[in-house]
């Protein structure tokens, strides 16, 4: 049985949480605890972490606390606010997930993680100005100031798409909805609000008063960061998710294709002081990606060690 145990430890160190959880019952004692830790790790690796913290009691409290900081609250009044307080822990986790997927050559889920990062990047840009990460319960009153077209459905002078107008309208009132409506909003519309905010401050052809609550100097700097966030969402790297010839899932890029797409993306991004951060060699598998996120956030955003620390705890449980 020792060789089987060594195999589980080897799998754990490769972040193969699902495999370890499935095999543990035949190899080790306390298999229930190990399975719970593996489920916790797999949900994080899969970016499927809505309510895992409440279910993962065998996981050390510090790991659960760090994971909870990456999740969206499931009710309008839930405390703490997690990723609505700050998106920096979530982006640190995204970077760690992207690196793990790269080293495991799981490029389809890696590209999916990059797509998620692109959807919410405008909110990372807005966080220093908002004082939170786009919490619908704490939107500034200025968004609805006289003369603002933010969230006005059917407003033809607004540059938002119909879907963005609907999402912006919903975000201004969703904090008063029941938990089911709150969760449905985050499932379907919150990322569209992120893009709508970026358009307001960076690309609007007919500006209204929606952004007048921001000091002009700060608004100018925010405009650059938001424009970079919008540009990132349209780079060759992020578009890899849509490159399959017959819908999603029929075309998985090779490592060479990913690196080539990232190099072309770095060239596109590197046209201002914020986007130029993507051209740095910071040792990441996609060089410059953590530097880019940090420049957009105006704060250090480095890959987390959450998955690595879960692995260390799991290996400790697996050892005799």
C-alpha positions as YAML, in Angstrom:
chain: A
units: angstrom
residues:
- id: 1
  name: UNK
  ca: [0.00, 0.00, 0.00]
- id: 2
  name: UNK
  ca: [2.99, 2.31, 0.41]
- id: 3
  name: UNK
  ca: [3.47, 2.63, -3.34]
- id: 4
  name: UNK
  ca: [-0.21, 3.53, -3.75]
- id: 5
  name: UNK
  ca: [0.19, 6.19, -1.07]
- id: 6
  name: UNK
  ca: [3.24, 7.58, -2.89]
- id: 7
  name: UNK
  ca: [1.18, 7.74, -6.07]
- id: 8
  name: UNK
  ca: [-1.51, 9.78, -4.30]
- id: 9
  name: UNK
  ca: [1.13, 12.17, -2.97]
- id: 10
  name: UNK
  ca: [2.58, 12.55, -6.44]
- id: 11
  name: UNK
  ca: [-0.87, 13.27, -7.85]
- id: 12
  name: UNK
  ca: [-1.55, 15.80, -5.10]
- id: 13
  name: UNK
  ca: [1.66, 17.66, -5.96]
- id: 14
  name: UNK
  ca: [0.40, 17.87, -9.55]
- id: 15
  name: UNK
  ca: [-2.87, 19.43, -8.33]
- id: 16
  name: UNK
  ca: [-4.84, 16.37, -9.43]
- id: 17
  name: UNK
  ca: [-7.38, 16.90, -6.66]
- id: 18
  name: UNK
  ca: [-10.22, 15.00, -8.30]
- id: 19
  name: UNK
  ca: [-8.06, 11.91, -8.85]
- id: 20
  name: UNK
  ca: [-6.74, 11.91, -5.29]
- id: 21
  name: UNK
  ca: [-10.24, 12.29, -3.88]
- id: 22
  name: UNK
  ca: [-11.55, 9.42, -5.98]
- id: 23
  name: UNK
  ca: [-8.73, 7.03, -5.02]
- id: 24
  name: UNK
  ca: [-8.17, 7.96, -1.37]
- id: 25
  name: UNK
  ca: [-10.78, 5.59, 0.12]
- id: 26
  name: UNK
  ca: [-8.90, 2.54, -1.16]
- id: 27
  name: UNK
  ca: [-5.51, 3.66, 0.14]
- id: 28
  name: UNK
  ca: [-5.56, 5.73, 3.33]
- id: 29
  name: UNK
  ca: [-7.42, 6.23, 6.60]
- id: 30
  name: UNK
  ca: [-9.48, 9.40, 7.17]
- id: 31
  name: UNK
  ca: [-10.46, 9.28, 3.53]
- id: 32
  name: UNK
  ca: [-13.51, 11.49, 4.22]
- id: 33
  name: UNK
  ca: [-11.28, 14.36, 5.35]
- id: 34
  name: UNK
  ca: [-9.01, 13.92, 2.33]
- id: 35
  name: UNK
  ca: [-11.98, 13.84, -0.03]
- id: 36
  name: UNK
  ca: [-13.30, 17.08, 1.49]
- id: 37
  name: UNK
  ca: [-9.94, 18.81, 1.03]
- id: 38
  name: UNK
  ca: [-9.74, 17.53, -2.54]
- id: 39
  name: UNK
  ca: [-13.23, 18.84, -3.32]
- id: 40
  name: UNK
  ca: [-12.24, 22.19, -1.85]
- id: 41
  name: UNK
  ca: [-9.11, 22.33, -4.02]
- id: 42
  name: UNK
  ca: [-10.90, 21.13, -7.16]
- id: 43
  name: UNK
  ca: [-13.62, 23.77, -6.83]
- id: 44
  name: UNK
  ca: [-10.97, 26.46, -6.61]
- id: 45
  name: UNK
  ca: [-9.01, 25.05, -9.54]
- id: 46
  name: UNK
  ca: [-12.24, 24.90, -11.55]
- id: 47
  name: UNK
  ca: [-13.22, 28.40, -10.40]
- id: 48
  name: UNK
  ca: [-16.48, 26.92, -9.10]
- id: 49
  name: UNK
  ca: [-16.41, 28.22, -5.55]
- id: 50
  name: UNK
  ca: [-19.77, 29.73, -4.62]
- id: 51
  name: UNK
  ca: [-20.30, 28.06, -1.25]
- id: 52
  name: UNK
  ca: [-17.41, 25.65, -0.71]
- id: 53
  name: UNK
  ca: [-16.14, 27.38, 2.44]
- id: 54
  name: UNK
  ca: [-19.19, 26.35, 4.44]
- id: 55
  name: UNK
  ca: [-18.82, 22.73, 3.40]
- id: 56
  name: UNK
  ca: [-15.10, 22.23, 3.90]
- id: 57
  name: UNK
  ca: [-14.67, 21.95, 7.69]
- id: 58
  name: UNK
  ca: [-11.66, 19.57, 7.44]
- id: 59
  name: UNK
  ca: [-9.82, 22.39, 5.64]
- id: 60
  name: UNK
  ca: [-7.81, 24.71, 7.92]
- id: 61
  name: UNK
  ca: [-9.64, 27.93, 8.75]
- id: 62
  name: UNK
  ca: [-6.94, 30.13, 7.19]
- id: 63
  name: UNK
  ca: [-7.31, 28.43, 3.82]
- id: 64
  name: UNK
  ca: [-11.10, 28.75, 3.99]
- id: 65
  name: UNK
  ca: [-10.79, 32.43, 4.90]
- id: 66
  name: UNK
  ca: [-8.46, 33.10, 1.96]
- id: 67
  name: UNK
  ca: [-10.77, 31.24, -0.40]
- id: 68
  name: UNK
  ca: [-13.81, 33.13, 0.84]
- id: 69
  name: UNK
  ca: [-12.11, 36.39, -0.09]
- id: 70
  name: UNK
  ca: [-12.30, 35.24, -3.73]
- id: 71
  name: UNK
  ca: [-16.04, 34.54, -3.80]
- id: 72
  name: UNK
  ca: [-19.11, 36.66, -4.46]
- id: 73
  name: UNK
  ca: [-21.54, 36.99, -1.52]
- id: 74
  name: UNK
  ca: [-24.65, 34.93, -2.14]
- id: 75
  name: UNK
  ca: [-27.10, 37.40, -0.60]
- id: 76
  name: UNK
  ca: [-27.31, 41.20, -0.78]
- id: 77
  name: UNK
  ca: [-26.36, 41.66, 2.89]
- id: 78
  name: UNK
  ca: [-23.91, 38.79, 3.38]
- id: 79
  name: UNK
  ca: [-20.76, 39.63, 5.34]
- id: 80
  name: UNK
  ca: [-17.87, 39.65, 4.67]
- id: 81
  name: UNK
  ca: [-18.25, 40.98, 1.11]
- id: 82
  name: UNK
  ca: [-15.49, 38.82, -0.40]
- id: 83
  name: UNK
  ca: [-14.75, 39.67, -4.03]
- id: 84
  name: UNK
  ca: [-17.10, 42.65, -3.86]
- id: 85
  name: UNK
  ca: [-14.81, 44.20, -1.26]
- id: 86
  name: UNK
  ca: [-11.74, 43.69, -3.44]
- id: 87
  name: UNK
  ca: [-11.06, 41.73, -6.61]
- id: 88
  name: UNK
  ca: [-7.33, 41.52, -5.93]
- id: 89
  name: UNK
  ca: [-7.48, 38.16, -4.09]
- id: 90
  name: UNK
  ca: [-9.64, 36.73, -6.90]
- id: 91
  name: UNK
  ca: [-7.17, 37.91, -9.55]
- id: 92
  name: UNK
  ca: [-4.30, 36.46, -7.55]
- id: 93
  name: UNK
  ca: [-6.15, 33.13, -7.57]
- id: 94
  name: UNK
  ca: [-6.88, 33.47, -11.29]
- id: 95
  name: UNK
  ca: [-3.17, 33.92, -11.95]
- id: 96
  name: UNK
  ca: [-2.33, 30.83, -9.89]
- id: 97
  name: UNK
  ca: [-5.01, 28.81, -11.72]
- id: 98
  name: UNK
  ca: [-3.70, 29.99, -15.10]
- id: 99
  name: UNK
  ca: [-0.15, 28.96, -14.14]
- id: 100
  name: UNK
  ca: [-1.27, 25.53, -12.88]
- id: 101
  name: UNK
  ca: [-3.32, 24.90, -16.01]
- id: 102
  name: UNK
  ca: [-0.36, 25.93, -18.16]
- id: 103
  name: UNK
  ca: [2.03, 23.54, -16.41]
- id: 104
  name: UNK
  ca: [-0.54, 20.74, -16.66]
- id: 105
  name: UNK
  ca: [-1.06, 21.62, -20.35]
- id: 106
  name: UNK
  ca: [-4.79, 22.01, -19.72]
- id: 107
  name: UNK
  ca: [-5.10, 24.87, -22.16]
- id: 108
  name: UNK
  ca: [-8.85, 24.93, -22.69]
- id: 109
  name: UNK
  ca: [-9.65, 25.65, -18.99]
- id: 110
  name: UNK
  ca: [-6.68, 28.03, -18.95]
- id: 111
  name: UNK
  ca: [-8.19, 30.07, -21.78]
- id: 112
  name: UNK
  ca: [-11.54, 29.98, -19.96]
- id: 113
  name: UNK
  ca: [-9.84, 31.47, -16.87]
- id: 114
  name: UNK
  ca: [-8.33, 34.21, -19.03]
- id: 115
  name: UNK
  ca: [-11.79, 34.97, -20.40]
- id: 116
  name: UNK
  ca: [-13.16, 35.35, -16.85]
- id: 117
  name: UNK
  ca: [-10.25, 37.66, -16.01]
- id: 118
  name: UNK
  ca: [-11.05, 39.80, -19.05]
- id: 119
  name: UNK
  ca: [-14.73, 40.16, -18.15]
- id: 120
  name: UNK
  ca: [-14.13, 41.66, -14.71]
- id: 121
  name: UNK
  ca: [-10.91, 43.56, -15.40]
- id: 122
  name: UNK
  ca: [-12.75, 46.92, -15.68]
- id: 123
  name: UNK
  ca: [-13.91, 46.52, -12.08]
- id: 124
  name: UNK
  ca: [-10.31, 45.95, -11.02]
- id: 125
  name: UNK
  ca: [-9.56, 49.29, -12.69]
- id: 126
  name: UNK
  ca: [-12.47, 51.00, -10.91]
- id: 127
  name: UNK
  ca: [-11.69, 49.58, -7.46]
- id: 128
  name: UNK
  ca: [-9.31, 52.38, -6.31]
- id: 129
  name: UNK
  ca: [-11.94, 54.98, -7.23]
- id: 130
  name: UNK
  ca: [-15.01, 53.15, -5.89]
- id: 131
  name: UNK
  ca: [-13.39, 51.97, -2.65]
- id: 132
  name: UNK
  ca: [-14.84, 48.53, -3.37]
- id: 133
  name: UNK
  ca: [-14.92, 46.11, -6.31]
- id: 134
  name: UNK
  ca: [-18.26, 47.13, -7.81]
- id: 135
  name: UNK
  ca: [-20.62, 46.19, -4.98]
- id: 136
  name: UNK
  ca: [-24.20, 46.90, -6.15]
- id: 137
  name: UNK
  ca: [-25.11, 47.70, -2.54]
- id: 138
  name: UNK
  ca: [-22.55, 50.54, -2.53]
- id: 139
  name: UNK
  ca: [-22.75, 52.21, -5.95]
- id: 140
  name: UNK
  ca: [-22.04, 55.95, -5.70]
- id: 141
  name: UNK
  ca: [-25.10, 58.17, -5.96]
- id: 142
  name: UNK
  ca: [-23.41, 60.01, -8.81]
- id: 143
  name: UNK
  ca: [-24.20, 57.16, -11.17]
- id: 144
  name: UNK
  ca: [-27.84, 58.26, -10.99]
- id: 145
  name: UNK
  ca: [-27.24, 62.02, -10.85]
- id: 146
  name: UNK
  ca: [-29.46, 64.37, -12.88]
- id: 147
  name: UNK
  ca: [-28.45, 64.07, -16.50]
- id: 148
  name: UNK
  ca: [-27.02, 60.57, -16.11]
- id: 149
  name: UNK
  ca: [-28.02, 58.01, -18.73]
- id: 150
  name: UNK
  ca: [-26.50, 55.09, -16.77]
- id: 151
  name: UNK
  ca: [-29.12, 52.36, -16.48]
- id: 152
  name: UNK
  ca: [-31.75, 54.17, -18.55]
- id: 153
  name: UNK
  ca: [-33.20, 51.53, -20.84]
- id: 154
  name: UNK
  ca: [-33.82, 52.61, -24.43]
- id: 155
  name: UNK
  ca: [-31.69, 55.74, -24.16]
- id: 156
  name: UNK
  ca: [-30.48, 56.28, -27.72]
- id: 157
  name: UNK
  ca: [-27.76, 58.77, -26.80]
- id: 158
  name: UNK
  ca: [-26.07, 56.16, -24.58]
- id: 159
  name: UNK
  ca: [-23.24, 54.08, -26.06]
- id: 160
  name: UNK
  ca: [-24.21, 51.01, -24.05]
- id: 161
  name: UNK
  ca: [-25.71, 48.03, -25.84]
- id: 162
  name: UNK
  ca: [-29.25, 47.00, -24.98]
- id: 163
  name: UNK
  ca: [-27.86, 44.18, -22.80]
- id: 164
  name: UNK
  ca: [-25.56, 46.63, -20.97]
- id: 165
  name: UNK
  ca: [-28.41, 49.09, -20.43]
- id: 166
  name: UNK
  ca: [-30.53, 46.31, -18.95]
- id: 167
  name: UNK
  ca: [-27.67, 45.15, -16.71]
- id: 168
  name: UNK
  ca: [-26.90, 48.71, -15.58]
- id: 169
  name: UNK
  ca: [-30.57, 49.29, -14.77]
- id: 170
  name: UNK
  ca: [-30.68, 46.06, -12.75]
- id: 171
  name: UNK
  ca: [-27.48, 46.78, -10.82]
- id: 172
  name: UNK
  ca: [-28.95, 49.99, -9.40]
- id: 173
  name: UNK
  ca: [-31.78, 48.08, -7.68]
- id: 174
  name: UNK
  ca: [-30.58, 44.49, -7.24]
- id: 175
  name: UNK
  ca: [-29.41, 45.08, -3.66]
- id: 176
  name: UNK
  ca: [-33.10, 45.27, -2.70]
- id: 177
  name: UNK
  ca: [-34.01, 41.98, -4.36]
- id: 178
  name: UNK
  ca: [-34.24, 38.57, -2.64]
- id: 179
  name: UNK
  ca: [-31.24, 36.25, -2.66]
- id: 180
  name: UNK
  ca: [-32.45, 34.38, -5.75]
- id: 181
  name: UNK
  ca: [-32.55, 37.56, -7.82]
- id: 182
  name: UNK
  ca: [-29.17, 38.66, -6.46]
- id: 183
  name: UNK
  ca: [-27.54, 35.39, -7.53]
- id: 184
  name: UNK
  ca: [-29.22, 35.45, -10.93]
- id: 185
  name: UNK
  ca: [-27.87, 38.96, -11.51]
- id: 186
  name: UNK
  ca: [-24.30, 37.84, -10.80]
- id: 187
  name: UNK
  ca: [-24.71, 34.78, -12.99]
- id: 188
  name: UNK
  ca: [-25.88, 36.78, -16.01]
- id: 189
  name: UNK
  ca: [-25.33, 40.52, -15.79]
- id: 190
  name: UNK
  ca: [-22.57, 41.72, -13.45]
- id: 191
  name: UNK
  ca: [-19.79, 41.24, -16.02]
- id: 192
  name: UNK
  ca: [-21.83, 43.36, -18.47]
- id: 193
  name: UNK
  ca: [-21.95, 46.14, -15.87]
- id: 194
  name: UNK
  ca: [-18.16, 45.98, -15.69]
- id: 195
  name: UNK
  ca: [-17.92, 46.58, -19.43]
- id: 196
  name: UNK
  ca: [-20.57, 49.32, -19.28]
- id: 197
  name: UNK
  ca: [-18.60, 51.23, -16.63]
- id: 198
  name: UNK
  ca: [-15.44, 51.00, -18.72]
- id: 199
  name: UNK
  ca: [-17.30, 52.35, -21.74]
- id: 200
  name: UNK
  ca: [-18.63, 55.27, -19.68]
- id: 201
  name: UNK
  ca: [-15.21, 56.44, -18.61]
- id: 202
  name: UNK
  ca: [-13.09, 55.44, -21.61]
- id: 203
  name: UNK
  ca: [-15.05, 55.12, -24.84]
- id: 204
  name: UNK
  ca: [-18.33, 57.04, -24.61]
- id: 205
  name: UNK
  ca: [-18.97, 59.27, -27.63]
- id: 206
  name: UNK
  ca: [-21.76, 61.19, -25.86]
- id: 207
  name: UNK
  ca: [-20.70, 61.61, -22.22]
- id: 208
  name: UNK
  ca: [-23.41, 62.23, -19.65]
- id: 209
  name: UNK
  ca: [-23.07, 63.04, -15.95]
- id: 210
  name: UNK
  ca: [-22.66, 59.41, -14.82]
- id: 211
  name: UNK
  ca: [-18.91, 59.80, -14.17]
- id: 212
  name: UNK
  ca: [-18.94, 63.38, -12.86]
- id: 213
  name: UNK
  ca: [-18.61, 62.13, -9.28]
- id: 214
  name: UNK
  ca: [-14.96, 61.25, -10.02]
- id: 215
  name: UNK
  ca: [-12.35, 63.99, -9.69]
- id: 216
  name: UNK
  ca: [-11.19, 64.97, -13.22]
- id: 217
  name: UNK
  ca: [-7.55, 64.03, -12.55]
- id: 218
  name: UNK
  ca: [-8.50, 60.60, -11.19]
- id: 219
  name: UNK
  ca: [-11.00, 60.14, -14.00]
- id: 220
  name: UNK
  ca: [-8.30, 60.74, -16.61]
- id: 221
  name: UNK
  ca: [-6.05, 58.09, -15.06]
- id: 222
  name: UNK
  ca: [-9.00, 55.71, -14.65]
- id: 223
  name: UNK
  ca: [-9.86, 56.22, -18.32]
- id: 224
  name: UNK
  ca: [-6.48, 54.86, -19.36]
- id: 225
  name: UNK
  ca: [-6.80, 51.81, -17.10]
- id: 226
  name: UNK
  ca: [-10.37, 51.13, -18.24]
- id: 227
  name: UNK
  ca: [-9.38, 51.43, -21.90]
- id: 228
  name: UNK
  ca: [-6.61, 48.88, -21.34]
- id: 229
  name: UNK
  ca: [-9.15, 46.56, -19.69]
- id: 230
  name: UNK
  ca: [-11.45, 46.84, -22.71]
- id: 231
  name: UNK
  ca: [-8.51, 46.27, -25.05]
- id: 232
  name: UNK
  ca: [-7.43, 43.16, -23.14]
- id: 233
  name: UNK
  ca: [-10.88, 41.62, -23.63]
- id: 234
  name: UNK
  ca: [-10.43, 41.93, -27.39]
- id: 235
  name: UNK
  ca: [-6.84, 40.68, -27.65]
- id: 236
  name: UNK
  ca: [-5.84, 37.58, -29.65]
- id: 237
  name: UNK
  ca: [-5.17, 35.77, -26.35]
- id: 238
  name: UNK
  ca: [-8.71, 36.18, -25.02]
- id: 239
  name: UNK
  ca: [-10.21, 35.56, -28.45]
- id: 240
  name: UNK
  ca: [-8.69, 32.07, -28.41]
- id: 241
  name: UNK
  ca: [-11.80, 31.04, -26.48]
- id: 242
  name: UNK
  ca: [-13.87, 31.79, -29.58]
- id: 243
  name: UNK
  ca: [-11.45, 30.37, -32.15]
- id: 244
  name: UNK
  ca: [-13.02, 26.91, -32.48]
- id: 245
  name: UNK
  ca: [-14.31, 26.31, -36.03]
- id: 246
  name: UNK
  ca: [-17.59, 24.74, -34.85]
- id: 247
  name: UNK
  ca: [-18.70, 26.38, -31.61]
- id: 248
  name: UNK
  ca: [-16.96, 26.13, -28.24]
- id: 249
  name: UNK
  ca: [-14.87, 23.17, -27.19]
- id: 250
  name: UNK
  ca: [-13.95, 21.86, -30.65]
- id: 251
  name: UNK
  ca: [-10.61, 23.62, -30.90]
- id: 252
  name: UNK
  ca: [-8.01, 23.52, -28.12]
- id: 253
  name: UNK
  ca: [-5.02, 25.78, -28.75]
- id: 254
  name: UNK
  ca: [-1.50, 24.42, -28.55]
- id: 255
  name: UNK
  ca: [1.08, 25.96, -26.18]
- id: 256
  name: UNK
  ca: [2.75, 27.54, -29.20]
- id: 257
  name: UNK
  ca: [-0.54, 29.11, -30.31]
- id: 258
  name: UNK
  ca: [-1.16, 30.48, -26.81]
- id: 259
  name: UNK
  ca: [2.31, 32.06, -26.60]
- id: 260
  name: UNK
  ca: [2.00, 33.49, -30.10]
- id: 261
  name: UNK
  ca: [-1.42, 34.98, -29.27]
- id: 262
  name: UNK
  ca: [0.00, 36.48, -26.07]
- id: 263
  name: UNK
  ca: [2.96, 38.05, -27.90]
- id: 264
  name: UNK
  ca: [0.59, 39.67, -30.39]
- id: 265
  name: UNK
  ca: [-1.60, 40.80, -27.49]
- id: 266
  name: UNK
  ca: [1.37, 42.39, -25.71]
- id: 267
  name: UNK
  ca: [2.12, 44.42, -28.82]
- id: 268
  name: UNK
  ca: [-1.49, 45.65, -28.97]
- id: 269
  name: UNK
  ca: [-1.59, 46.47, -25.25]
- id: 270
  name: UNK
  ca: [1.78, 48.19, -25.06]
- id: 271
  name: UNK
  ca: [0.64, 51.52, -26.46]
- id: 272
  name: UNK
  ca: [0.32, 53.44, -23.19]
- id: 273
  name: UNK
  ca: [1.97, 53.41, -19.78]
- id: 274
  name: UNK
  ca: [-0.58, 51.01, -18.26]
- id: 275
  name: UNK
  ca: [-0.74, 48.49, -21.11]
- id: 276
  name: UNK
  ca: [3.04, 48.61, -21.46]
- id: 277
  name: UNK
  ca: [3.25, 46.65, -18.19]
- id: 278
  name: UNK
  ca: [2.29, 43.57, -20.25]
- id: 279
  name: UNK
  ca: [5.67, 43.75, -22.00]
- id: 280
  name: UNK
  ca: [7.59, 43.10, -18.78]
- id: 281
  name: UNK
  ca: [9.27, 39.75, -18.12]
- id: 282
  name: UNK
  ca: [8.03, 38.94, -14.62]
- id: 283
  name: UNK
  ca: [8.67, 35.19, -14.72]
- id: 284
  name: UNK
  ca: [5.04, 34.19, -15.28]
- id: 285
  name: UNK
  ca: [4.20, 31.54, -17.92]
- id: 286
  name: UNK
  ca: [2.53, 34.34, -19.89]
- id: 287
  name: UNK
  ca: [5.20, 36.97, -19.19]
- id: 288
  name: UNK
  ca: [3.82, 40.30, -18.12]
- id: 289
  name: UNK
  ca: [0.29, 39.18, -17.24]
- id: 290
  name: UNK
  ca: [0.66, 39.76, -13.46]
- id: 291
  name: UNK
  ca: [2.34, 43.10, -14.22]
- id: 292
  name: UNK
  ca: [-0.58, 44.08, -16.45]
- id: 293
  name: UNK
  ca: [-3.17, 43.21, -13.80]
- id: 294
  name: UNK
  ca: [-1.12, 45.14, -11.23]
- id: 295
  name: UNK
  ca: [-0.98, 48.21, -13.47]
- id: 296
  name: UNK
  ca: [-4.75, 48.10, -14.04]
- id: 297
  name: UNK
  ca: [-5.34, 47.69, -10.29]
- id: 298
  name: UNK
  ca: [-2.68, 50.29, -9.28]
- id: 299
  name: UNK
  ca: [-1.57, 47.71, -6.70]
- id: 300
  name: UNK
  ca: [0.50, 44.54, -6.68]
- id: 301
  name: UNK
  ca: [-1.44, 41.52, -7.98]
- id: 302
  name: UNK
  ca: [0.82, 38.46, -7.84]
- id: 303
  name: UNK
  ca: [-0.18, 34.81, -8.22]
- id: 304
  name: UNK
  ca: [-1.58, 33.45, -4.98]
- id: 305
  name: UNK
  ca: [-0.25, 30.37, -3.22]
- id: 306
  name: UNK
  ca: [-3.71, 29.15, -2.20]
- id: 307
  name: UNK
  ca: [-3.69, 26.02, -4.39]
- id: 308
  name: UNK
  ca: [-0.08, 25.30, -3.43]
- id: 309
  name: UNK
  ca: [-0.93, 25.60, 0.27]
- id: 310
  name: UNK
  ca: [-3.93, 23.30, -0.14]
- id: 311
  name: UNK
  ca: [-1.58, 20.79, -1.77]
- id: 312
  name: UNK
  ca: [0.85, 21.06, 1.13]
- id: 313
  name: UNK
  ca: [-1.96, 20.37, 3.60]
- id: 314
  name: UNK
  ca: [-3.20, 17.46, 1.47]
- id: 315
  name: UNK
  ca: [0.26, 15.88, 1.27]
- id: 316
  name: UNK
  ca: [0.52, 16.15, 5.06]
- id: 317
  name: UNK
  ca: [-2.76, 14.24, 5.42]
- id: 318
  name: UNK
  ca: [-1.62, 11.59, 2.98]
- id: 319
  name: UNK
  ca: [1.68, 10.88, 4.69]
- id: 320
  name: UNK
  ca: [1.76, 7.97, 7.14]
...
